Amino acid sequence: MKTQRDRFIPDFPGKVSKHSASPSPKTMKKRGGFLTFARIIGLMIILAGSVGLLIAVGGTCYLFPHLPSTDKLQDTHLQVPLRVYTRDQSLIAEFGEKRRIPLKIEDIPKTMINAVLAAEDKHFFKHPGVDWKGLIRAIVYLVRTGEKGPGGSTITMQVARNFFLGREKTYLRKANEILLALKIEQELSKEEILTLYLNKIFFGQRAYGVGAAAQVYYGTTLHALTLPQVAMIAGLPKAPSRFNPITDPAQAMIRRNYVLRHMHEINYINDEEYDAAIRASITAKLHYSRSVNVEAPYVAEMVRAWMEKKYKDAYTGGYRVYTTIHDKWQQYANEALHKTLLAYDRRHGYRGPERRFIQTIQDESSGKILGDLSSIGHLIPAVVKTVAEKSVHLIAQEIGEMELPWKALSWARHYQDRNEQALKPKTAAEILAPGDVIRLQKTESGWSLAQIPEVQGALVAVDPQDGSVRALTGGFDFYHSKFNRATQAERQPGSSFKPFIYSVALDAGLTPATLINDAPLVFVDTELETSWRPENYSGKWYGPTRIREALIHSRNLVSIRLLRKVGIWRVLDDLPRFGFDRERLPSDLSLALGSGTVTLVELASAYSIFANGGYRVSTYFIDYVLDADGKQIFKTQPLQVCQNCRSEQEQSPNEGIIDDLAAVEMESLPENEEETKSATAERQPHIALRAISAENAWLMNSMLRDVIRSGTGIRARRLGRSDLAGKTGTTNEQKDAWFCGFTPDLVTITWVGFDESQPLGTHETGARAALPMWMEFMGKALQGIPERKLERPNGLITVRIDPKTGQRVGANNPDSIFETFRVDNVPQPATTTPGSGRITEKLF
């Protein structure tokens, strides 16, 4: 029996009290079961880990040898678009699906690098290619939620995926990605990996790389970006469509602020910078290409087509093509063509609005009306809101509400046809009504009512010393009509073709003083029972006329008789010397009036022969081509005029002639790398061959200068230069209007007409429709260029002649004039009374 004392003996540590209760058999059984279960779980975990490790090791051993070589990364050629430049290295155009501007790591601002690291991989410079902690977090998140979590992909893994792997979401692809990332980190430096990433990654809107992203979204370079703009770009790779500031500004703002917050947390930016940036509004706006410095879309398209034929990777190989285009002259060409076509359009009246809406125009509805309209030829669309007596109130695209005064409207006579004009309008209501959709033109005095011209035009300017195209425009607006009228339109040249007939006549022994009868002609075709009665433009005839006078005043009847005298077949045989295609020339007397077909570039090449002293050069527009590494892989070797060379005079004029503009480039293109190296290292000039004699060229120059001094091109005297020469051209019914003019330094051809070959209207001759374009261009292009006339060759002599007979006379003849002849063609002294008018030479 237990005593009271026994009951209060304390328990000591490590000693079981006799008073403590012993575990029950049931409790002991539970404890044993738990330990057994723990041992089983532990064994399973060890087994699973061992199996996982074996699988990982085995998978690595299997996959690693099959990984692609990372050598490709060290010789990476990024897909860079084709870029076209002027001779002054100003950008004309860019072609390619992917917009990319490759940059070196030292060219990328530190702020941009920090923003990308904060957004995509803040531990980039610490991990070995794989962020194991981030990867484990992503796996745990995936197991717990069933969704992909953040933190699983490093910049190195993204490089591996973008360069070597697809975007399919499989565990095998992820394993390959991890292994590739580890391999890349072993073979490339962190800076090299980051450079690849920043140039390769997609930023939406066809922009690849940070350089292109800055251009596409902000129209500038990386160094000009603000902190909020940098953060906006850095946030795009995560989801370029979802976080795009163009398509979803709200989501883009959230993502940008996320990047800024992370930059602040990592201490890339301070409190003040963060507060200012977080409050900034979105300023992104789509810029379709790098800033185009020179507007020459027709030239750009010519380059694109040529490059596509020559290089399979034309749009992705990063080629830079440098053309022969002169910056300022191209601008002058564009302005001259626009001004001329708009002036023609005004002369013939206002055809009315493009569209007309009946409902009242409200501010909000104007946007919908103008939304699908774009600027054409720098003419912006606008919609009329209200009409007053002498003004209209309208809403213009990109400008907003504005008032158009009477001086901007008063020109708009109602269009009747191309030969008649309506009465001048007296009120604005006679011209426009509310709801009218119109076009506005920016002038020196402000905005003015305009309309998109139906008429078209083209201009080509060429250096006659080597054929390089200095300016070219093929229409009013390339994006409205891509047809290049400078190179593709084969039109009748009209009277602008006559100088080549006259040049052949000089070679046949005729002189500028040869008399040809200017009298009516009738040609009857008995088989067709028709007749041809050619006339001079004036409808008059002038009797015996010297060849010089006939060319100055563009006498049709003299030209026909001249062709008949020299012989059609002789002329046809000689015309290819000027580069004309005989297949497109008629074999009848209409040839004298320019009834064949030519292009502007063909005429430019042909007139260059007169300008440079008789040498045939071929037009070309590509100077050289660089590859993505800046190595010159192509250089045009043009035919060049060499006044002091003798060898070309001994060669046939037709030998080695390349007949069209595109052929020059193809002929010059090296076929392999060896030829490229030798051609680049040692370039010998190609000497242009003589097409006509120096005496012939000088005499033609002299006569064509007289066209401007006192003939059909007299309006060009306003330019105040004595070295200008040229010829007007007008076809039947005024369907084509030309002016072809030059100095020894510049040949310019202008044309105006309708694509459908319709009449331009009464009095719309070359002198009225095309010469103003030539004058507008040449007046600016020749500024600062000294006057220079063709050097007179030794084989010429100037004597006095009787202007009525063309015969040589003495100084005692008061009516005598001076004329120049070849030494062997000087006329004999007259045997009749001076000034009697007796003609001893047979008239043709």
Helices and strands as residue ranges (DSSP letters): H 4-7, H 25-63, G 64-66, H 71-74, E 82-85, E 91-95, E 99-100, G 105-107, H 110-120, H 132-145, H 155-164, H 171-187, H 190-200, E 207-208, H 210-218, G 222-224, H 227-234, H 249-265, H 271-279, H 297-310, E 320-323, H 327-347, E 355-356, H 363-371, E 380-387, E 392-396, E 400-404, G 406-408, G 428-430, E 436-443, E 446-450, E 456-462, E 469-473, G 494-497, H 498-507, E 515-518, E 523-525, E 530-532, E 543-546, H 547-552, H 556-566, H 568-574, G 575-578, G 582-584, G 589-593, H 600-612, E 615-616, E 622-626, E 632-635, E 639-640, G 647-650, H 661-668, H 673-681, E 686-687, E 689-690, H 694-710, G 714-719, E 725-730, G 732-734, E 736-743, E 746-753, I 766-770, H 771-781, E 796-801, E 817-822, G 823-825
